[in-house]
Amino acid sequence: MDSSVNLRCPKCGAQMEPIEIAVEGLPIEQLRLCPDCYVVEWNDAKGGHIDQGVPVPKDHLPGGVKSGEA
């Protein structure tokens, strides 16, 4: 990851987690996620971007805990 990239969340200040992208030709670079407030940051040819992500319930994740199993 580029050392000039801010690794702190601009919303809550938590440590951002880099997300590796293995899709060739995808114009997104330096994708980061805040594990606390789900802010997503990324860079592309137009510069830096930020968006508010939404948490997904564990029973909606592949391999996640199913309702009633927890």
C-alpha positions in Angstrom: 0.0 0.0 0.0 1.2 3.5 -0.9 2.6 5.1 2.3 0.9 8.4 1.3 -2.5 6.8 1.8 -4.3 7.7 5.0 -4.9 4.5 7.0 -7.2 6.2 9.6 -11.0 6.4 9.0 -12.0 10.0 8.2 -15.3 9.5 10.1 -14.4 7.7 13.3 -10.5 7.6 13.3 -10.3 3.8 13.5 -7.5 1.9 11.6 -8.7 1.3 8.0 -8.2 -2.2 6.6 -6.8 -2.6 3.1 -8.8 -4.8 0.8 -6.9 -6.7 -1.9 -8.5 -6.6 -5.3 -7.7 -9.5 -7.6 -9.7 -8.4 -10.6 -7.5 -7.6 -13.6 -8.4 -4.3 -15.3 -10.5 -2.9 -12.4 -9.6 0.8 -12.2 -9.8 0.9 -8.4 -6.6 1.1 -6.4 -6.0 1.2 -2.6 -9.5 0.0 -1.5 -9.9 0.4 2.3 -12.7 -0.4 4.8 -13.3 0.8 8.3 -14.3 -2.1 10.4 -16.0 0.1 13.0 -18.3 2.4 10.9 -18.1 0.7 7.5 -16.7 3.7 5.6 -15.2 2.6 2.3 -12.3 4.6 0.6 -10.7 4.0 -2.7 -8.6 5.7 -5.4 -9.0 5.6 -9.2 -7.9 7.8 -12.1 -10.2 10.6 -10.9 -8.7 10.7 -7.4 -9.8 9.7 -4.0 -13.4 8.7 -3.1 -15.3 7.9 0.1 -18.7 6.2 0.6 -20.7 5.0 3.6 -21.0 1.2 3.6 -23.7 -0.8 5.2 -23.0 -3.8 7.5 -24.4 -7.1 6.2 -26.0 -9.4 8.8 -24.0 -12.6 9.5 -26.9 -14.8 8.3 -26.6 -13.1 4.8 -22.8 -13.9 4.4 -21.6 -17.0 2.6 -20.5 -19.4 5.4 -21.9 -17.1 8.1 -24.0 -18.0 11.1 -27.5 -19.0 10.1 -30.5 -17.7 12.0 -31.3 -19.8 15.0 -27.8 -21.3 15.1 -26.0 -18.7 17.3 
